[in-house]
Structures are given as C-alpha cells and as structure tokens.
Amino acid sequence: ALCTLRQSGVLVWPSPDLVERMDAKDVLVRVASLSIGLEDTLAYHTQAELSVGMRRSVAFQPRVLKANRGTGGECVWIVKLK
C-alpha cells in the first residue's frame, strides 16, 4: 500500500524500500548520540548481551524491549522492576 502511494506521488517517510534495506532497531542505536536520538538506546544481539545489558539498564528506569523483527508493534514489552 505504501509503495502504491509513493508511486502516485504521495510522500511517504521512510520509504518502504528504505525500511527493507535498513533495520529500524539498529538505526535507532546509530542515531542515539544525535540530537534526534535517545542516548540510552541500546541493541542486544545475543542472549548474553540481553541478560547483562537489561539487568544493568532496568535497574535505573523502565525499559522498552522490542524484538528485532516486524514493524507492526508486535513483540514490544515494557520491562520494569517491581
């Protein structure tokens, strides 16, 4: 649907082809230090990284955890200590 809109001249950002070429979660990490990013954005690529990193970061504040797949809002969790 977005490709059809784009082909008809409607501006769509990001373009569907760009989304396919770029992993949105890694893009958030890449721009974390820019004025448009959040400095505490992290990516965990292994189970060990997730285990250690989440324990450290959730100790300070609730975190949003997103699986590295899909863009429809599925596999998103808010993690916080009780």
Secondary structure, 3 states (H helix, E strand, C coil): CHHHHHHCCCCCCCCHHHHHHCCHHHHHHHCCCCCCCCCCCCCCCCHHHHHHHHHHHHCCCCEEEECCCCCCCCCEEEECCC
